[in-house]
Amino acid sequence: MTVEAIKEAITGLPDEQKSALAAWLNEQTMDDWDRQMQRDFSPGGRGHALVERVKADIRAGRFRPLSEGKPA
């Protein structure tokens, strides 16, 4: 089945079913994104060094709570 055929089939769905499909697709996308974030920020991932640097800054007291960082 092609993407065009899927689009055509979706066009014919009742609004309630389109909404249910949209919610399901959103869950699928978020699950993929969550897995990518897990890989990126786990040991060996491309963002892991950033996580370690943030943790070190917190341990050393080099951070400011978000509530203190808001512009006046």
CHARMM-style PDB file with segment names, atoms N, HN, CA, C and O in Angstrom:
ATOM      1  N   MET     1       0.848  -1.175   0.000  1.00  0.00      PROA
ATOM      2  CA  MET     1       0.000   0.000   0.000  1.00  0.00      PROA
ATOM      3  C   MET     1       0.898   1.244   0.000  1.00  0.00      PROA
ATOM      4  O   MET     1       1.908   1.296   0.702  1.00  0.00      PROA
ATOM      5  N   THR     2       0.520   2.214  -0.779  1.00  0.00      PROA
ATOM      6  HN  THR     2      -0.300   2.172  -1.350  1.00  0.00      PROA
ATOM      7  CA  THR     2       1.307   3.438  -0.871  1.00  0.00      PROA
ATOM      8  C   THR     2       0.796   4.487   0.107  1.00  0.00      PROA
ATOM      9  O   THR     2      -0.313   4.380   0.630  1.00  0.00      PROA
ATOM     10  N   VAL     3       1.617   5.495   0.344  1.00  0.00      PROA
ATOM     11  HN  VAL     3       2.518   5.582  -0.081  1.00  0.00      PROA
ATOM     12  CA  VAL     3       1.212   6.603   1.205  1.00  0.00      PROA
ATOM     13  C   VAL     3       0.002   7.303   0.602  1.00  0.00      PROA
ATOM     14  O   VAL     3      -0.915   7.694   1.324  1.00  0.00      PROA
ATOM     15  N   GLU     4      -0.004   7.458  -0.694  1.00  0.00      PROA
ATOM     16  HN  GLU     4       0.741   7.139  -1.280  1.00  0.00      PROA
ATOM     17  CA  GLU     4      -1.151   8.105  -1.353  1.00  0.00      PROA
ATOM     18  C   GLU     4      -2.437   7.305  -1.127  1.00  0.00      PROA
ATOM     19  O   GLU     4      -3.493   7.887  -0.880  1.00  0.00      PROA
ATOM     20  N   ALA     5      -2.352   5.984  -1.209  1.00  0.00      PROA
ATOM     21  HN  ALA     5      -1.494   5.511  -1.410  1.00  0.00      PROA
ATOM     22  CA  ALA     5      -3.534   5.142  -0.975  1.00  0.00      PROA
ATOM     23  C   ALA     5      -3.995   5.270   0.472  1.00  0.00      PROA
ATOM     24  O   ALA     5      -5.196   5.291   0.741  1.00  0.00      PROA
ATOM     25  N   ILE     6      -3.058   5.356   1.395  1.00  0.00      PROA
ATOM     26  HN  ILE     6      -2.082   5.339   1.177  1.00  0.00      PROA
ATOM     27  CA  ILE     6      -3.410   5.519   2.806  1.00  0.00      PROA
ATOM     28  C   ILE     6      -4.093   6.867   3.019  1.00  0.00      PROA
ATOM     29  O   ILE     6      -5.111   6.954   3.705  1.00  0.00      PROA
ATOM     30  N   LYS     7      -3.525   7.917   2.424  1.00  0.00      PROA
ATOM     31  HN  LYS     7      -2.698   7.846   1.867  1.00  0.00      PROA
ATOM     32  CA  LYS     7      -4.135   9.248   2.539  1.00  0.00      PROA
ATOM     33  C   LYS     7      -5.556   9.244   2.000  1.00  0.00      PROA
ATOM     34  O   LYS     7      -6.460   9.824   2.602  1.00  0.00      PROA
ATOM     35  N   GLU     8      -5.744   8.595   0.876  1.00  0.00      PROA
ATOM     36  HN  GLU     8      -5.010   8.124   0.387  1.00  0.00      PROA
ATOM     37  CA  GLU     8      -7.072   8.526   0.269  1.00  0.00      PROA
ATOM     38  C   GLU     8      -8.043   7.782   1.175  1.00  0.00      PROA
ATOM     39  O   GLU     8      -9.194   8.193   1.326  1.00  0.00      PROA
ATOM     40  N   ALA     9      -7.581   6.685   1.780  1.00  0.00      PROA
ATOM     41  HN  ALA     9      -6.646   6.352   1.657  1.00  0.00      PROA
ATOM     42  CA  ALA     9      -8.438   5.920   2.683  1.00  0.00      PROA
ATOM     43  C   ALA     9      -8.792   6.746   3.916  1.00  0.00      PROA
ATOM     44  O   ALA     9      -9.928   6.695   4.389  1.00  0.00      PROA
ATOM     45  N   ILE    10      -7.845   7.497   4.432  1.00  0.00      PROA
ATOM     46  HN  ILE    10      -6.923   7.539   4.048  1.00  0.00      PROA
ATOM     47  CA  ILE    10      -8.092   8.322   5.616  1.00  0.00      PROA
ATOM     48  C   ILE    10      -9.120   9.402   5.313  1.00  0.00      PROA
ATOM     49  O   ILE    10      -9.962   9.718   6.154  1.00  0.00      PROA
ATOM     50  N   THR    11      -9.052   9.963   4.120  1.00  0.00      PROA
ATOM     51  HN  THR    11      -8.369   9.706   3.437  1.00  0.00      PROA
ATOM     52  CA  THR    11      -9.997  11.005   3.718  1.00  0.00      PROA
ATOM     53  C   THR    11     -11.434  10.510   3.832  1.00  0.00      PROA
ATOM     54  O   THR    11     -12.336  11.288   4.142  1.00  0.00      PROA
ATOM     55  N   GLY    12     -11.648   9.235   3.585  1.00  0.00      PROA
ATOM     56  HN  GLY    12     -10.915   8.603   3.332  1.00  0.00      PROA
ATOM     57  CA  GLY    12     -12.996   8.679   3.623  1.00  0.00      PROA
ATOM     58  C   GLY    12     -13.481   8.284   5.010  1.00  0.00      PROA
ATOM     59  O   GLY    12     -14.634   7.881   5.162  1.00  0.00      PROA
ATOM     60  N   LEU    13     -12.633   8.390   6.020  1.00  0.00      PROA
ATOM     61  HN  LEU    13     -11.697   8.718   5.897  1.00  0.00      PROA
ATOM     62  CA  LEU    13     -13.038   8.007   7.368  1.00  0.00      PROA
ATOM     63  C   LEU    13     -13.952   9.051   8.006  1.00  0.00      PROA
ATOM     64  O   LEU    13     -13.848  10.239   7.703  1.00  0.00      PROA
ATOM     65  N   PRO    14     -14.846   8.605   8.889  1.00  0.00      PROA
ATOM     66  CA  PRO    14     -15.630   9.560   9.668  1.00  0.00      PROA
ATOM     67  C   PRO    14     -14.692  10.331  10.605  1.00  0.00      PROA
ATOM     68  O   PRO    14     -13.627   9.834  10.971  1.00  0.00      PROA
ATOM     69  N   ASP    15     -15.091  11.541  10.988  1.00  0.00      PROA
ATOM     70  HN  ASP    15     -15.956  11.946  10.691  1.00  0.00      PROA
ATOM     71  CA  ASP    15     -14.246  12.393  11.825  1.00  0.00      PROA
ATOM     72  C   ASP    15     -13.795  11.699  13.104  1.00  0.00      PROA
ATOM     73  O   ASP    15     -12.648  11.863  13.519  1.00  0.00      PROA
ATOM     74  N   GLU    16     -14.666  10.937  13.728  1.00  0.00      PROA
ATOM     75  HN  GLU    16     -15.598  10.804  13.390  1.00  0.00      PROA
ATOM     76  CA  GLU    16     -14.312  10.237  14.974  1.00  0.00      PROA
ATOM     77  C   GLU    16     -13.154   9.259  14.750  1.00  0.00      PROA
ATOM     78  O   GLU    16     -12.246   9.163  15.575  1.00  0.00      PROA
ATOM     79  N   GLN    17     -13.194   8.545  13.645  1.00  0.00      PROA
ATOM     80  HN  GLN    17     -13.932   8.623  12.975  1.00  0.00      PROA
ATOM     81  CA  GLN    17     -12.124   7.597  13.344  1.00  0.00      PROA
ATOM     82  C   GLN    17     -10.835   8.315  12.946  1.00  0.00      PROA
ATOM     83  O   GLN    17      -9.741   7.837  13.247  1.00  0.00      PROA
ATOM     84  N   LYS    18     -10.958   9.459  12.272  1.00  0.00      PROA
ATOM     85  HN  LYS    18     -11.847   9.847  12.028  1.00  0.00      PROA
ATOM     86  CA  LYS    18      -9.773  10.253  11.949  1.00  0.00      PROA
ATOM     87  C   LYS    18      -9.088  10.720  13.230  1.00  0.00      PROA
ATOM     88  O   LYS    18      -7.862  10.691  13.334  1.00  0.00      PROA
ATOM     89  N   SER    19      -9.893  11.152  14.207  1.00  0.00      PROA
ATOM     90  HN  SER    19     -10.889  11.175  14.122  1.00  0.00      PROA
ATOM     91  CA  SER    19      -9.326  11.599  15.484  1.00  0.00      PROA
ATOM     92  C   SER    19      -8.623  10.458  16.197  1.00  0.00      PROA
ATOM     93  O   SER    19      -7.535  10.641  16.743  1.00  0.00      PROA
ATOM     94  N   ALA    20      -9.236   9.285  16.195  1.00  0.00      PROA
ATOM     95  HN  ALA    20     -10.120   9.137  15.751  1.00  0.00      PROA
ATOM     96  CA  ALA    20      -8.626   8.123  16.841  1.00  0.00      PROA
ATOM     97  C   ALA    20      -7.310   7.756  16.144  1.00  0.00      PROA
ATOM     98  O   ALA    20      -6.331   7.412  16.807  1.00  0.00      PROA
ATOM     99  N   LEU    21      -7.289   7.827  14.826  1.00  0.00      PROA
ATOM    100  HN  LEU    21      -8.084   8.107  14.288  1.00  0.00      PROA
ATOM    101  CA  LEU    21      -6.074   7.528  14.063  1.00  0.00      PROA
ATOM    102  C   LEU    21      -4.990   8.554  14.361  1.00  0.00      PROA
ATOM    103  O   LEU    21      -3.824   8.198  14.531  1.00  0.00      PROA
ATOM    104  N   ALA    22      -5.369   9.819  14.425  1.00  0.00      PROA
ATOM    105  HN  ALA    22      -6.317  10.107  14.286  1.00  0.00      PROA
ATOM    106  CA  ALA    22      -4.398  10.874  14.722  1.00  0.00      PROA
ATOM    107  C   ALA    22      -3.784  10.657  16.104  1.00  0.00      PROA
ATOM    108  O   ALA    22      -2.576  10.824  16.272  1.00  0.00      PROA
ATOM    109  N   ALA    23      -4.591  10.289  17.085  1.00  0.00      PROA
ATOM    110  HN  ALA    23      -5.573  10.153  16.949  1.00  0.00      PROA
ATOM    111  CA  ALA    23      -4.079  10.036  18.439  1.00  0.00      PROA
ATOM    112  C   ALA    23      -3.115   8.856  18.424  1.00  0.00      PROA
ATOM    113  O   ALA    23      -2.067   8.904  19.067  1.00  0.00      PROA
ATOM    114  N   TRP    24      -3.456   7.813  17.706  1.00  0.00      PROA
ATOM    115  HN  TRP    24      -4.308   7.774  17.184  1.00  0.00      PROA
ATOM    116  CA  TRP    24      -2.591   6.635  17.622  1.00  0.00      PROA
ATOM    117  C   TRP    24      -1.266   6.984  16.946  1.00  0.00      PROA
ATOM    118  O   TRP    24      -0.204   6.578  17.417  1.00  0.00      PROA
ATOM    119  N   LEU    25      -1.324   7.732  15.850  1.00  0.00      PROA
ATOM    120  HN  LEU    25      -2.187   8.063  15.468  1.00  0.00      PROA
ATOM    121  CA  LEU    25      -0.090   8.138  15.163  1.00  0.00      PROA
ATOM    122  C   LEU    25       0.783   8.998  16.069  1.00  0.00      PROA
ATOM    123  O   LEU    25       2.007   8.871  16.060  1.00  0.00      PROA
ATOM    124  N   ASN    26       0.161   9.864  16.844  1.00  0.00      PROA
ATOM    125  HN  ASN    26      -0.834   9.967  16.852  1.00  0.00      PROA
ATOM    126  CA  ASN    26       0.914  10.700  17.773  1.00  0.00      PROA
ATOM    127  C   ASN    26       1.629   9.838  18.810  1.00  0.00      PROA
ATOM    128  O   ASN    26       2.790  10.092  19.127  1.00  0.00      PROA
ATOM    129  N   GLU    27       0.952   8.828  19.336  1.00  0.00      PROA
ATOM    130  HN  GLU    27       0.009   8.621  19.078  1.00  0.00      PROA
ATOM    131  CA  GLU    27       1.584   7.913  20.299  1.00  0.00      PROA
ATOM    132  C   GLU    27       2.782   7.215  19.668  1.00  0.00      PROA
ATOM    133  O   GLU    27       3.829   7.076  20.301  1.00  0.00      PROA
ATOM    134  N   GLN    28       2.630   6.781  18.430  1.00  0.00      PROA
ATOM    135  HN  GLN    28       1.780   6.894  17.916  1.00  0.00      PROA
ATOM    136  CA  GLN    28       3.721   6.091  17.746  1.00  0.00      PROA
ATOM    137  C   GLN    28       4.930   7.012  17.595  1.00  0.00      PROA
ATOM    138  O   GLN    28       6.066   6.599  17.829  1.00  0.00      PROA
ATOM    139  N   THR    29       4.682   8.241  17.210  1.00  0.00      PROA
ATOM    140  HN  THR    29       3.759   8.576  17.020  1.00  0.00      PROA
ATOM    141  CA  THR    29       5.756   9.212  17.018  1.00  0.00      PROA
ATOM    142  C   THR    29       6.435   9.516  18.343  1.00  0.00      PROA
ATOM    143  O   THR    29       7.664   9.557  18.408  1.00  0.00      PROA
ATOM    144  N   MET    30       5.663   9.729  19.396  1.00  0.00      PROA
ATOM    145  HN  MET    30       4.665   9.695  19.343  1.00  0.00      PROA
ATOM    146  CA  MET    30       6.238  10.038  20.697  1.00  0.00      PROA
ATOM    147  C   MET    30       7.057   8.866  21.215  1.00  0.00      PROA
ATOM    148  O   MET    30       8.120   9.070  21.801  1.00  0.00      PROA
ATOM    149  N   ASP    31       6.586   7.653  21.010  1.00  0.00      PROA
ATOM    150  HN  ASP    31       5.723   7.488  20.534  1.00  0.00      PROA
ATOM    151  CA  ASP    31       7.343   6.484  21.444  1.00  0.00      PROA
ATOM    152  C   ASP    31       8.701   6.442  20.742  1.00  0.00      PROA
ATOM    153  O   ASP    31       9.724   6.172  21.373  1.00  0.00      PROA
ATOM    154  N   ASP    32       8.705   6.711  19.439  1.00  0.00      PROA
ATOM    155  HN  ASP    32       7.875   6.930  18.927  1.00  0.00      PROA
ATOM    156  CA  ASP    32       9.968   6.734  18.684  1.00  0.00      PROA
ATOM    157  C   ASP    32      10.882   7.822  19.228  1.00  0.00      PROA
ATOM    158  O   ASP    32      12.079   7.598  19.408  1.00  0.00      PROA
ATOM    159  N   TRP    33      10.321   9.005  19.491  1.00  0.00      PROA
ATOM    160  HN  TRP    33       9.348   9.187  19.344  1.00  0.00      PROA
ATOM    161  CA  TRP    33      11.101  10.127  19.994  1.00  0.00      PROA
ATOM    162  C   TRP    33      11.670   9.801  21.376  1.00  0.00      PROA
ATOM    163  O   TRP    33      12.833  10.090  21.659  1.00  0.00      PROA
ATOM    164  N   ASP    34      10.848   9.200  22.230  1.00  0.00      PROA
ATOM    165  HN  ASP    34       9.904   8.965  22.001  1.00  0.00      PROA
ATOM    166  CA  ASP    34      11.311   8.819  23.570  1.00  0.00      PROA
ATOM    167  C   ASP    34      12.469   7.827  23.495  1.00  0.00      PROA
ATOM    168  O   ASP    34      13.436   7.943  24.248  1.00  0.00      PROA
ATOM    169  N   ARG    35      12.373   6.858  22.595  1.00  0.00      PROA
ATOM    170  HN  ARG    35      11.587   6.764  21.983  1.00  0.00      PROA
ATOM    171  CA  ARG    35      13.458   5.886  22.436  1.00  0.00      PROA
ATOM    172  C   ARG    35      14.736   6.572  21.958  1.00  0.00      PROA
ATOM    173  O   ARG    35      15.828   6.246  22.424  1.00  0.00      PROA
ATOM    174  N   GLN    36      14.603   7.518  21.032  1.00  0.00      PROA
ATOM    175  HN  GLN    36      13.716   7.782  20.654  1.00  0.00      PROA
ATOM    176  CA  GLN    36      15.771   8.242  20.544  1.00  0.00      PROA
ATOM    177  C   GLN    36      16.410   9.056  21.666  1.00  0.00      PROA
ATOM    178  O   GLN    36      17.635   9.080  21.785  1.00  0.00      PROA
ATOM    179  N   MET    37      15.601   9.722  22.489  1.00  0.00      PROA
ATOM    180  HN  MET    37      14.606   9.703  22.392  1.00  0.00      PROA
ATOM    181  CA  MET    37      16.125  10.502  23.611  1.00  0.00      PROA
ATOM    182  C   MET    37      16.866   9.584  24.589  1.00  0.00      PROA
ATOM    183  O   MET    37      17.934   9.936  25.090  1.00  0.00      PROA
ATOM    184  N   GLN    38      16.299   8.422  24.852  1.00  0.00      PROA
ATOM    185  HN  GLN    38      15.432   8.136  24.445  1.00  0.00      PROA
ATOM    186  CA  GLN    38      16.937   7.459  25.752  1.00  0.00      PROA
ATOM    187  C   GLN    38      18.308   7.056  25.208  1.00  0.00      PROA
ATOM    188  O   GLN    38      19.284   7.009  25.957  1.00  0.00      PROA
ATOM    189  N   ARG    39      18.382   6.769  23.917  1.00  0.00      PROA
ATOM    190  HN  ARG    39      17.589   6.808  23.309  1.00  0.00      PROA
ATOM    191  CA  ARG    39      19.667   6.395  23.310  1.00  0.00      PROA
ATOM    192  C   ARG    39      20.659   7.552  23.374  1.00  0.00      PROA
ATOM    193  O   ARG    39      21.830   7.356  23.700  1.00  0.00      PROA
ATOM    194  N   ASP    40      20.189   8.751  23.065  1.00  0.00      PROA
ATOM    195  HN  ASP    40      19.238   8.910  22.801  1.00  0.00      PROA
ATOM    196  CA  ASP    40      21.088   9.901  23.003  1.00  0.00      PROA
ATOM    197  C   ASP    40      21.683  10.269  24.356  1.00  0.00      PROA
ATOM    198  O   ASP    40      22.835  10.697  24.423  1.00  0.00      PROA
ATOM    199  N   PHE    41      20.927  10.113  25.424  1.00  0.00      PROA
ATOM    200  HN  PHE    41      19.991   9.765  25.369  1.00  0.00      PROA
ATOM    201  CA  PHE    41      21.392  10.577  26.723  1.00  0.00      PROA
ATOM    202  C   PHE    41      21.828   9.459  27.665  1.00  0.00      PROA
ATOM    203  O   PHE    41      22.100   9.705  28.840  1.00  0.00      PROA
ATOM    204  N   SER    42      21.895   8.240  27.154  1.00  0.00      PROA
ATOM    205  HN  SER    42      21.674   8.040  26.200  1.00  0.00      PROA
ATOM    206  CA  SER    42      22.433   7.124  27.921  1.00  0.00      PROA
ATOM    207  C   SER    42      23.952   7.087  27.741  1.00  0.00      PROA
ATOM    208  O   SER    42      24.478   7.704  26.815  1.00  0.00      PROA
ATOM    209  N   PRO    43      24.665   6.367  28.623  1.00  0.00      PROA
ATOM    210  CA  PRO    43      26.122   6.250  28.443  1.00  0.00      PROA
ATOM    211  C   PRO    43      26.455   5.811  27.021  1.00  0.00      PROA
ATOM    212  O   PRO    43      25.889   4.849  26.502  1.00  0.00      PROA
ATOM    213  N   GLY    44      27.379   6.534  26.409  1.00  0.00      PROA
ATOM    214  HN  GLY    44      27.839   7.315  26.831  1.00  0.00      PROA
ATOM    215  CA  GLY    44      27.769   6.250  25.036  1.00  0.00      PROA
ATOM    216  C   GLY    44      26.979   7.037  24.002  1.00  0.00      PROA
ATOM    217  O   GLY    44      27.375   7.096  22.838  1.00  0.00      PROA
ATOM    218  N   GLY    45      25.871   7.640  24.406  1.00  0.00      PROA
ATOM    219  HN  GLY    45      25.549   7.592  25.352  1.00  0.00      PROA
ATOM    220  CA  GLY    45      25.064   8.422  23.479  1.00  0.00      PROA
ATOM    221  C   GLY    45      25.670   9.794  23.243  1.00  0.00      PROA
ATOM    222  O   GLY    45      26.523  10.250  24.004  1.00  0.00      PROA
ATOM    223  N   ARG    46      25.220  10.445  22.180  1.00  0.00      PROA
ATOM    224  HN  ARG    46      24.527  10.074  21.561  1.00  0.00      PROA
ATOM    225  CA  ARG    46      25.830  11.718  21.811  1.00  0.00      PROA
ATOM    226  C   ARG    46      25.530  12.842  22.794  1.00  0.00      PROA
ATOM    227  O   ARG    46      26.235  13.851  22.785  1.00  0.00      PROA
ATOM    228  N   GLY    47      24.521  12.709  23.635  1.00  0.00      PROA
ATOM    229  HN  GLY    47      23.948  11.889  23.642  1.00  0.00      PROA
ATOM    230  CA  GLY    47      24.208  13.748  24.611  1.00  0.00      PROA
ATOM    231  C   GLY    47      24.638  13.414  26.020  1.00  0.00      PROA
ATOM    232  O   GLY    47      24.405  14.198  26.940  1.00  0.00      PROA
ATOM    233  N   HSD    48      25.260  12.265  26.205  1.00  0.00      PROA
ATOM    234  HN  HSD    48      25.449  11.628  25.458  1.00  0.00      PROA
ATOM    235  CA  HSD    48      25.618  11.819  27.550  1.00  0.00      PROA
ATOM    236  C   HSD    48      26.620  12.761  28.230  1.00  0.00      PROA
ATOM    237  O   HSD    48      26.528  12.990  29.436  1.00  0.00      PROA
ATOM    238  N   ALA    49      27.563  13.300  27.476  1.00  0.00      PROA
ATOM    239  HN  ALA    49      27.638  13.114  26.497  1.00  0.00      PROA
ATOM    240  CA  ALA    49      28.546  14.225  28.062  1.00  0.00      PROA
ATOM    241  C   ALA    49      27.844  15.456  28.630  1.00  0.00      PROA
ATOM    242  O   ALA    49      28.251  15.975  29.670  1.00  0.00      PROA
ATOM    243  N   LEU    50      26.809  15.921  27.968  1.00  0.00      PROA
ATOM    244  HN  LEU    50      26.478  15.500  27.123  1.00  0.00      PROA
ATOM    245  CA  LEU    50      26.044  17.069  28.467  1.00  0.00      PROA
ATOM    246  C   LEU    50      25.367  16.733  29.789  1.00  0.00      PROA
ATOM    247  O   LEU    50      25.379  17.542  30.717  1.00  0.00      PROA
ATOM    248  N   VAL    51      24.782  15.558  29.876  1.00  0.00      PROA
ATOM    249  HN  VAL    51      24.773  14.901  29.122  1.00  0.00      PROA
ATOM    250  CA  VAL    51      24.140  15.123  31.126  1.00  0.00      PROA
ATOM    251  C   VAL    51      25.159  15.102  32.257  1.00  0.00      PROA
ATOM    252  O   VAL    51      24.881  15.578  33.358  1.00  0.00      PROA
ATOM    253  N   GLU    52      26.323  14.558  31.991  1.00  0.00      PROA
ATOM    254  HN  GLU    52      26.550  14.171  31.097  1.00  0.00      PROA
ATOM    255  CA  GLU    52      27.361  14.486  33.022  1.00  0.00      PROA
ATOM    256  C   GLU    52      27.833  15.883  33.434  1.00  0.00      PROA
ATOM    257  O   GLU    52      28.088  16.130  34.613  1.00  0.00      PROA
ATOM    258  N   ARG    53      27.947  16.784  32.476  1.00  0.00      PROA
ATOM    259  HN  ARG    53      27.740  16.583  31.519  1.00  0.00      PROA
ATOM    260  CA  ARG    53      28.375  18.154  32.794  1.00  0.00      PROA
ATOM    261  C   ARG    53      27.328  18.865  33.657  1.00  0.00      PROA
ATOM    262  O   ARG    53      27.682  19.574  34.599  1.00  0.00      PROA
ATOM    263  N   VAL    54      26.062  18.681  33.345  1.00  0.00      PROA
ATOM    264  HN  VAL    54      25.775  18.105  32.580  1.00  0.00      PROA
ATOM    265  CA  VAL    54      24.985  19.287  34.140  1.00  0.00      PROA
ATOM    266  C   VAL    54      24.993  18.711  35.554  1.00  0.00      PROA
ATOM    267  O   VAL    54      24.871  19.454  36.528  1.00  0.00      PROA
ATOM    268  N   LYS    55      25.135  17.402  35.667  1.00  0.00      PROA
ATOM    269  HN  LYS    55      25.233  16.799  34.875  1.00  0.00      PROA
ATOM    270  CA  LYS    55      25.184  16.782  36.998  1.00  0.00      PROA
ATOM    271  C   LYS    55      26.357  17.332  37.809  1.00  0.00      PROA
ATOM    272  O   LYS    55      26.213  17.594  39.003  1.00  0.00      PROA
ATOM    273  N   ALA    56      27.515  17.508  37.172  1.00  0.00      PROA
ATOM    274  HN  ALA    56      27.632  17.295  36.202  1.00  0.00      PROA
ATOM    275  CA  ALA    56      28.689  18.049  37.870  1.00  0.00      PROA
ATOM    276  C   ALA    56      28.429  19.488  38.312  1.00  0.00      PROA
ATOM    277  O   ALA    56      28.810  19.869  39.419  1.00  0.00      PROA
ATOM    278  N   ASP    57      27.793  20.285  37.472  1.00  0.00      PROA
ATOM    279  HN  ASP    57      27.484  19.975  36.572  1.00  0.00      PROA
ATOM    280  CA  ASP    57      27.466  21.660  37.847  1.00  0.00      PROA
ATOM    281  C   ASP    57      26.504  21.700  39.035  1.00  0.00      PROA
ATOM    282  O   ASP    57      26.647  22.539  39.924  1.00  0.00      PROA
ATOM    283  N   ILE    58      25.550  20.815  39.050  1.00  0.00      PROA
ATOM    284  HN  ILE    58      25.434  20.133  38.327  1.00  0.00      PROA
ATOM    285  CA  ILE    58      24.598  20.755  40.166  1.00  0.00      PROA
ATOM    286  C   ILE    58      25.325  20.372  41.449  1.00  0.00      PROA
ATOM    287  O   ILE    58      25.128  20.998  42.491  1.00  0.00      PROA
ATOM    288  N   ARG    59      26.170  19.337  41.372  1.00  0.00      PROA
ATOM    289  HN  ARG    59      26.330  18.829  40.526  1.00  0.00      PROA
ATOM    290  CA  ARG    59      26.925  18.908  42.555  1.00  0.00      PROA
ATOM    291  C   ARG    59      27.815  20.034  43.085  1.00  0.00      PROA
ATOM    292  O   ARG    59      27.995  20.167  44.295  1.00  0.00      PROA
ATOM    293  N   ALA    60      28.372  20.844  42.176  1.00  0.00      PROA
ATOM    294  HN  ALA    60      28.226  20.736  41.193  1.00  0.00      PROA
ATOM    295  CA  ALA    60      29.283  21.927  42.567  1.00  0.00      PROA
ATOM    296  C   ALA    60      28.528  23.203  42.950  1.00  0.00      PROA
ATOM    297  O   ALA    60      29.150  24.198  43.322  1.00  0.00      PROA
ATOM    298  N   GLY    61      27.207  23.184  42.863  1.00  0.00      PROA
ATOM    299  HN  GLY    61      26.702  22.375  42.561  1.00  0.00      PROA
ATOM    300  CA  GLY    61      26.429  24.361  43.217  1.00  0.00      PROA
ATOM    301  C   GLY    61      26.418  25.437  42.138  1.00  0.00      PROA
ATOM    302  O   GLY    61      26.054  26.581  42.411  1.00  0.00      PROA
ATOM    303  N   ARG    62      26.815  25.082  40.912  1.00  0.00      PROA
ATOM    304  HN  ARG    62      27.111  24.153  40.691  1.00  0.00      PROA
ATOM    305  CA  ARG    62      26.847  26.051  39.815  1.00  0.00      PROA
ATOM    306  C   ARG    62      25.562  25.979  38.994  1.00  0.00      PROA
ATOM    307  O   ARG    62      25.579  25.624  37.815  1.00  0.00      PROA
ATOM    308  N   PHE    63      24.458  26.320  39.638  1.00  0.00      PROA
ATOM    309  HN  PHE    63      24.445  26.608  40.596  1.00  0.00      PROA
ATOM    310  CA  PHE    63      23.193  26.354  38.928  1.00  0.00      PROA
ATOM    311  C   PHE    63      22.277  27.342  39.629  1.00  0.00      PROA
ATOM    312  O   PHE    63      22.515  27.728  40.773  1.00  0.00      PROA
ATOM    313  N   ARG    64      21.251  27.736  38.943  1.00  0.00      PROA
ATOM    314  HN  ARG    64      21.057  27.423  38.014  1.00  0.00      PROA
ATOM    315  CA  ARG    64      20.279  28.650  39.510  1.00  0.00      PROA
ATOM    316  C   ARG    64      18.900  28.060  39.229  1.00  0.00      PROA
ATOM    317  O   ARG    64      18.599  27.731  38.082  1.00  0.00      PROA
ATOM    318  N   PRO    65      18.063  27.921  40.245  1.00  0.00      PROA
ATOM    319  CA  PRO    65      16.716  27.391  39.992  1.00  0.00      PROA
ATOM    320  C   PRO    65      15.999  28.233  38.933  1.00  0.00      PROA
ATOM    321  O   PRO    65      16.207  29.443  38.854  1.00  0.00      PROA
ATOM    322  N   LEU    66      15.171  27.599  38.136  1.00  0.00      PROA
ATOM    323  HN  LEU    66      15.002  26.616  38.201  1.00  0.00      PROA
ATOM    324  CA  LEU    66      14.464  28.297  37.071  1.00  0.00      PROA
ATOM    325  C   LEU    66      13.680  29.500  37.585  1.00  0.00      PROA
ATOM    326  O   LEU    66      13.606  30.527  36.910  1.00  0.00      PROA
ATOM    327  N   SER    67      13.103  29.379  38.760  1.00  0.00      PROA
ATOM    328  HN  SER    67      13.163  28.545  39.308  1.00  0.00      PROA
ATOM    329  CA  SER    67      12.308  30.483  39.302  1.00  0.00      PROA
ATOM    330  C   SER    67      13.159  31.725  39.518  1.00  0.00      PROA
ATOM    331  O   SER    67      12.630  32.837  39.492  1.00  0.00      PROA
ATOM    332  N   GLU    68      14.458  31.568  39.730  1.00  0.00      PROA
ATOM    333  HN  GLU    68      14.887  30.665  39.752  1.00  0.00      PROA
ATOM    334  CA  GLU    68      15.354  32.713  39.913  1.00  0.00      PROA
ATOM    335  C   GLU    68      15.879  33.241  38.597  1.00  0.00      PROA
ATOM    336  O   GLU    68      16.417  34.347  38.556  1.00  0.00      PROA
ATOM    337  N   GLY    69      15.742  32.496  37.536  1.00  0.00      PROA
ATOM    338  HN  GLY    69      15.305  31.598  37.569  1.00  0.00      PROA
ATOM    339  CA  GLY    69      16.299  32.890  36.258  1.00  0.00      PROA
ATOM    340  C   GLY    69      15.334  33.657  35.368  1.00  0.00      PROA
ATOM    341  O   GLY    69      15.713  34.089  34.279  1.00  0.00      PROA
ATOM    342  N   LYS    70      14.080  33.835  35.816  1.00  0.00      PROA
ATOM    343  HN  LYS    70      13.772  33.483  36.700  1.00  0.00      PROA
ATOM    344  CA  LYS    70      13.104  34.530  34.993  1.00  0.00      PROA
ATOM    345  C   LYS    70      13.420  36.024  34.926  1.00  0.00      PROA
ATOM    346  O   LYS    70      13.788  36.630  35.933  1.00  0.00      PROA
ATOM    347  N   PRO    71      13.277  36.611  33.744  1.00  0.00      PROA
ATOM    348  CA  PRO    71      13.487  38.059  33.642  1.00  0.00      PROA
ATOM    349  C   PRO    71      12.411  38.811  34.435  1.00  0.00      PROA
ATOM    350  O   PRO    71      11.278  38.345  34.555  1.00  0.00      PROA
ATOM    351  N   ALA    72      12.774  39.959  34.965  1.00  0.00      PROA
ATOM    352  HN  ALA    72      13.694  40.338  34.868  1.00  0.00      PROA
ATOM    353  CA  ALA    72      11.834  40.746  35.760  1.00  0.00      PROA
ATOM    354  C   ALA    72      10.818  41.445  34.906  1.00  0.00      PROA
ATOM    355  OT1 ALA    72       9.954  42.150  35.428  1.00  0.00      PROA
TER     356      ALA     72
END
